[in-house]
Amino acid sequence: MRRITIFVGMLFLIIFSLQAQQQRASVSGRVTDAATGEALQGAHIYLPLYKQGQSCDNEGRFKLLLPKRKSFEVTISFVGYTTRRLTLHLENDTVLNIRMRQDNRLADVNIYGSKHDFGVQNSQMSAIEMPIVQIENIPALFGEVDVLKALQRLPGVQAFNDGQAGIYVRGGNYDQNQITMDGATLYNAEH
């Protein structure tokens, strides 16, 4: 008796599952680029009515099982492409080949701002101008002010040994400095 009950139960489950399968239809297909025909891997197929969806595989393919004799709205989207919306009424299995058009145009961008003055006057590097007023304010002992001694007081400038007038600028050598006066190069300016 127990075997008959199990057999009837299994038969009932098989019949019920076959009937449930007959009431469902599959929607399958492929999502591609309209211009190139290239498969869009990861395109989204979404059913708003059921709040569920699926992503396409590596070849742009998808497959959904849906109830027969119902209408569905299907949304197909992919980044950089125009979203498509289709309405389907399922009677049988359906195959869809969806071609997506690119829509990667951005709207105009306007940037507004204000100018900030950071004190930069020009982009020339490693050139320092010393006005004569600044040089005259340096204390002098027994005579005129030494211009090279005034340069030694600037940041990044080091003096030679005591008693010598050459200068080292930012770790360079004494012969790597160009000293000009009124646009003319001065050679051996320390003499």
C-alpha positions as CSV (number, residue, x, y, z in Angstrom):
1,M,0.0,0.0,0.0
2,R,2.8,2.3,0.8
3,R,4.4,1.8,-2.6
4,I,1.2,2.7,-4.3
5,T,1.0,5.9,-2.3
6,I,4.5,6.9,-3.2
7,F,3.9,6.0,-6.9
8,V,0.7,8.1,-7.0
9,G,2.5,11.0,-5.3
10,M,5.4,10.9,-7.8
11,L,2.9,10.6,-10.7
12,F,1.0,13.7,-9.4
13,L,4.3,15.7,-9.1
14,I,5.3,14.8,-12.7
15,I,1.9,15.7,-14.1
16,F,1.9,19.0,-12.2
17,S,5.4,20.0,-13.3
18,L,4.6,19.1,-16.9
19,Q,1.4,21.2,-16.7
20,A,3.3,24.1,-15.1
21,Q,5.9,23.9,-17.9
22,Q,3.2,23.9,-20.5
23,Q,1.9,27.2,-19.0
24,R,5.3,28.8,-19.3
25,A,7.1,30.1,-22.4
26,S,10.7,31.0,-22.9
27,V,11.9,34.4,-24.2
28,S,15.5,34.1,-25.4
29,G,17.7,36.0,-27.7
30,R,20.8,38.1,-28.3
31,V,21.7,41.7,-27.7
32,T,24.1,43.3,-30.3
33,D,25.4,46.6,-31.4
34,A,23.3,47.9,-34.4
35,A,26.3,49.3,-36.2
36,T,28.9,46.6,-35.7
37,G,26.9,43.5,-34.8
38,E,29.2,43.0,-31.8
39,A,27.6,41.2,-28.8
40,L,26.9,43.4,-25.8
41,Q,28.2,41.3,-22.9
42,G,26.5,42.4,-19.7
43,A,23.5,44.1,-21.2
44,H,20.5,44.2,-18.8
45,I,17.1,42.6,-19.5
46,Y,14.6,43.8,-17.0
47,L,10.9,43.0,-16.3
48,P,9.4,45.9,-14.3
49,L,6.2,43.9,-13.6
50,Y,8.1,41.2,-11.8
51,K,10.9,43.5,-10.6
52,Q,13.5,41.0,-11.8
53,G,16.0,40.8,-14.6
54,Q,19.0,39.2,-16.0
55,S,22.4,40.1,-17.6
56,C,23.5,38.8,-20.9
57,D,26.4,36.3,-21.1
58,N,29.7,36.7,-23.0
59,E,27.9,36.3,-26.4
60,G,25.1,38.7,-25.5
61,R,22.6,35.9,-25.1
62,F,19.8,35.7,-22.5
63,K,16.8,33.4,-21.6
64,L,13.8,34.1,-19.5
65,L,10.9,31.8,-18.5
66,L,7.6,33.6,-18.3
67,P,3.9,32.7,-18.0
68,K,2.0,32.2,-21.2
69,R,-0.9,34.3,-22.4
70,K,0.2,37.5,-20.6
71,S,1.7,40.8,-21.8
72,F,5.0,42.0,-20.5
73,E,7.0,45.1,-20.8
74,V,10.7,44.3,-21.2
75,T,13.4,46.9,-20.8
76,I,16.8,46.4,-22.4
77,S,19.7,48.7,-21.4
78,F,23.4,48.9,-21.7
79,V,25.8,51.8,-20.7
80,G,26.4,54.1,-23.7
81,Y,23.4,52.8,-25.6
82,T,19.8,54.0,-25.9
83,T,17.4,52.0,-23.6
84,R,14.8,50.0,-25.5
85,R,11.4,49.0,-24.2
86,L,9.4,46.2,-25.8
87,T,5.9,44.9,-25.0
88,L,5.5,41.2,-25.5
89,H,2.4,39.0,-25.5
90,L,3.5,35.4,-25.1
91,E,1.8,32.5,-26.7
92,N,4.8,30.3,-27.5
93,D,8.5,30.4,-27.1
94,T,9.9,33.6,-28.5
95,V,13.3,34.5,-29.9
96,L,14.4,38.2,-29.9
97,N,17.4,39.6,-31.7
98,I,17.8,43.1,-30.2
99,R,20.0,45.7,-31.9
100,M,21.1,48.6,-29.7
101,R,22.0,52.0,-31.0
102,Q,24.9,54.0,-29.4
103,D,23.9,57.1,-27.5
104,N,27.1,58.3,-25.9
105,R,26.6,62.0,-26.6
106,L,27.0,64.2,-23.6
107,A,25.1,67.4,-23.0
108,D,27.0,70.7,-23.1
109,V,29.1,71.4,-20.1
110,N,29.6,75.0,-18.8
111,I,32.2,75.6,-16.2
112,Y,32.0,78.8,-14.2
113,G,34.6,80.1,-11.8
114,S,36.6,83.1,-10.8
115,K,40.2,83.9,-11.4
116,H,42.5,83.6,-8.4
117,D,45.8,85.5,-8.4
118,F,48.4,83.3,-6.8
119,G,51.2,85.9,-7.2
120,V,52.7,84.1,-10.3
121,Q,53.9,86.7,-12.8
122,N,55.6,84.5,-15.3
123,S,56.7,80.9,-15.8
124,Q,60.4,81.4,-16.1
125,M,62.2,79.3,-13.6
126,S,65.4,79.9,-11.7
127,A,65.8,83.6,-12.5
128,I,65.9,86.1,-9.7
129,E,65.9,89.9,-10.2
130,M,67.2,92.0,-7.4
131,P,66.2,95.7,-7.5
132,I,69.0,98.2,-6.6
133,V,66.9,99.5,-3.7
134,Q,67.2,96.0,-2.0
135,I,70.9,95.9,-2.6
136,E,71.5,99.4,-1.2
137,N,69.8,98.4,2.1
138,I,72.5,95.8,2.8
139,P,75.0,97.1,5.4
140,A,78.4,97.8,3.9
141,L,81.8,98.0,5.7
142,F,84.4,100.4,4.2
143,G,82.9,101.3,0.9
144,E,80.4,100.0,-1.6
145,V,77.9,97.2,-1.2
146,D,79.1,93.9,-2.7
147,V,76.4,92.6,-5.1
148,L,77.5,88.9,-4.8
149,K,77.3,89.2,-1.0
150,A,73.7,90.4,-1.5
151,L,73.1,87.3,-3.7
152,Q,74.4,85.0,-1.0
153,R,71.6,86.2,1.4
154,L,68.9,84.7,-1.0
155,P,67.3,81.4,-0.2
156,G,68.9,78.4,-1.9
157,V,72.3,80.2,-2.4
158,Q,75.4,79.3,-0.5
159,A,78.8,81.0,-0.4
160,F,82.2,79.6,-1.2
161,N,84.7,79.4,1.6
162,D,85.5,82.5,3.6
163,G,87.3,85.1,1.5
164,Q,86.0,83.9,-1.8
165,A,83.2,85.5,-3.7
166,G,81.8,82.5,-5.8
167,I,78.3,81.1,-5.0
168,Y,76.6,77.8,-5.2
169,V,72.9,77.9,-6.2
170,R,70.6,75.0,-5.1
171,G,73.4,72.4,-5.0
172,G,74.9,73.3,-8.4
173,N,78.6,74.1,-9.0
174,Y,80.1,77.6,-9.1
175,D,80.4,77.6,-12.9
176,Q,76.8,76.7,-13.4
177,N,75.5,80.2,-12.7
178,Q,74.7,82.8,-15.3
179,I,75.0,86.3,-14.0
180,T,73.8,89.2,-16.3
181,M,73.8,92.9,-15.9
182,D,71.3,94.9,-18.1
183,G,71.0,91.8,-20.4
184,A,74.8,91.3,-20.9
185,T,76.4,88.1,-19.5
186,L,79.1,88.8,-16.9
187,Y,81.9,86.2,-16.9
188,N,84.0,85.9,-13.7
189,A,81.6,88.2,-11.9
190,E,83.3,87.4,-8.6
191,H,86.5,89.4,-9.6
